Amino acid sequence: MTGYPSDFTSVKAHLGTAGSVNEALHLIQSVYRVDFTTYHLASTVIGNFDAPFVRTTYPAAWVSTYLLKGYVHIDPVAREGFLRQLPFDWRELEFASETLTFLEDAMRHGVGRFGFSIPISDKIGRRAILSFNSNTSAEDWNVLLDLHRSEWVDLAYLVHQMAVFELHGESDPIPALSPRERECLYWSGLGKDCKDIALILGLSHHTTRSYLKSARTKLGCGTVSAAATLALKLRLISI
């Protein structure tokens, strides 16, 4: 731990000077003496590409195996992390029979028995997970969690901010739509016109039209249908 900060305030300060999410994860791992840390953003849009953004300190051999065998589709931590709202200890999870091979393979690659994951949801609905993994004893893991759980939650959002900046800099392509703007685009995406949407949401025709116009403007689209299509692509709405 030579050269690394030893208290939470210093950790946050050093994260601000980290050059990348990967560097931040290695810093956090070293400070808190866990074996591995992983940040996983569900999807990100850069140009015409839509792909997950993942940074991890796991061994390269395990990362390659995970990708080649498609383990993301059966990984219970990934599945639960994008469904849950609250942080969770991996011991809370129920492991289906099809995940046993995955778990055995993970342990062969040095993945620890214990873990803690923090689901992240930002103001525009992006979902991410920050996970800590350890191969320590159950007793030591319980102590680690008791000491640092709340700090880890705070760090998760700082790492998420770093990830968004690493991807987009100051030009985040995903605007913040209001709940009403999202609702109006959702129904528009289902083929409803302004009159139908006003009736469904209990709004006036004028108010509904204003919400659709502001959403279209924020998304930089010429038509409402184009705005609904883009909002769907950016995961701002789901149909």
N, C-alpha and C positions, 0 to 999 in steps of 0.2 A: 504494500500500500504506500510505498515511498512516493512522495510527491503528490498524493491525492488528498483532498479535503476530508476531514473526519467528522464534521457536523453538518446538519441539514442545511443551514444557511449557506455554508460554504459550497455544499453540493450544488445548490441552485445557482449560486454565482458562477461556478465553474461550468455549468451547463450552458450558461449564456455565452461562453467563449468557445464552446465545442464547435468544431468545424463541420460536423455532420451528425446525423442520428446514430450512425454506427459508433462514432467516437463517444457520444453521450452514453450509449448502452454499455460500452466497456468501462467507462468511468463509474456508472452506477453499480455495475457488477463488482468492481474492485472495492468500492467503498462499503457496500453492504455484505460482502463476502458470500455472495450467491454464486452458483456455478455458471448459470447462463441467464441472459435476458433477451427478450424478443419483443419487437414492436411490429404489429400487423395492421395496416390500413386496408379495409375491405376492398376498395377499388379507388382508382384515381384516373382522371381524364387528362391526358396530355396530347394535344392535337386530336387525332382520330383514334388514339389508342386507349383502351380501357383495361387496366390490369391492376392486380394487387401490388401494394408497396410494402415489402417486408425487409426488415433489418434484424439480424440476430447475431449472437455470439456463439451459437451452437457450432460444433465442428463441421467443416465443409463436407465431410463424408456423410454426415447425417442429413444435412440440407439437400445434398444430391439425391440421397435415397428417398427422402420425403417427397421430393418433386417427381422423381422418376416413377415411384410407385403410387402416386396420386393420393397420398395419405391425407391431404387436406380435406378430402371428401368424407373421411371417417374419423378424423381427429376430434375427439370429444371436447377438447379445450377450445378449438376454433369454433366448433358448432355452438357450444354454450356461450362462448364469449360474445358472439354476435347476436345472440338472443336475449341475454341477460342485461340488466341495467346496473346491478350492484357487483362489487368485487367478490370473488369467490376463491376458496381454497380448493385445490383439485381433488381433495379427499371427499368433497361433497358430490362429485360426479358419479353417475352410474355408468359403468362400462359394459356395453353390449358385447356379445360373443365375438362379433366380427372385428372388434377393436383389439382383441388379445394379441394377435400377430403383430399389429402395429405397436402395442406397448412393449412386447418382448423385443422387437427390433429397435425401438427407441433406447431401451436399457442397454442393449448390446453396443450401442453407439455412445454410451456414457451419459445419456439423459437421466437426470435425477428422479428420484421417487416422489419428491414433493414439489408442489408449485402453487403459485398464487397469481391470478389474472385479474386485471382491471379493465372492464369494458369502458370505452370512451365514446361519447356522442356529443359532437359539437353543435353550435347554434344553427348550422345549416343541414344537420342530419347525417354527416359523415360518421361512420362507425369504425372504431379501431380497438385494438387490445394491446396492453402492455403486460407481459408475463415475466415472472421470476421463477427460476427453477433451481432446485438444490438436491444434492445427494447426501445431505447431512442426516443425523439421527432425527427421529420424530420429536424427541425432547428439545433438541437444539432448534429445530424448525419452528416449534411452537413459540419458543423464546424470541426468535427472529421476527416472527409475525407480530407478536404482541408489542415488540419494540418499534417496529417500522411500518406497520400497516398504513397508518394515516399519511406518513411521509411518502410512501410509494404511490398512493392515490394522487397526491399533489404532483409528484414527478411525472405521472402518466400524462397529465394534461400539458405539462411543459414539453415533454418529448413529442406529443402530438403537434403542438404549435411549431416545433422545430421541423417536423416532417412536412407539414403543409408549406412552410417557408422553403424547405429544401426542394420541394417539387415545383413551387410556383413563384417563389420570391415575393415581391410586393404585388404581383398581379394574379391573385387567386381568381381562377376563371369561374368559380362557383359562387353566385350571388346569394345573399340571405333573403329568402322570400318569407313573407308573413304567413301564419297559418291559414288565413283566409285566401291569400293568393295561391297557396298550394292546393287548397280545397277546390277553388275554381278551376285551376289547371287540371286537377285530377278528373273532374267531371267533364271538362272539355275533351280530355284524352279518351273518355268513354263515349264521345260522340254527342254530348249534350250541347245545345246552343245556350246563348246567354239567358233567354227566357226560362228554359228548363232549369238551369243552374240556380237562378234567382228563386224559383219555386222550391227546389230541393233544399236550399240553404236558408230559406226564409228571409231573403234579402230583397231589396228593391232592384228593379232592372238597372237603374242608374248606378247603384253601388256595385253590383256584380260586374257591370261593364268597366267600372273604374279599377276594380281588382284585377281583372284580366288585362287591362291596358298597362297597369303598373308592372305586373308580372312579365308581360311581353317586353316592356321597355328594359327592365332589369336584365333580362336574358338576351337582349339585343336581337330580337326576332321581329320580322316584318308582319307575321300573322300569329293569331292565337294558336292555331294548330301546330305551327312550327315551334312555338314556345312550349306547348305541351309535350311535343316529341323530344325537345332538348331537355326539359325538366325530367323526363323519364330516363334519358340517357345519363344525366348527372346524378341520378338517384334522389332527386328532390321530391319525386312522387313515385309511387309504384301502383301498377294496374294489374 
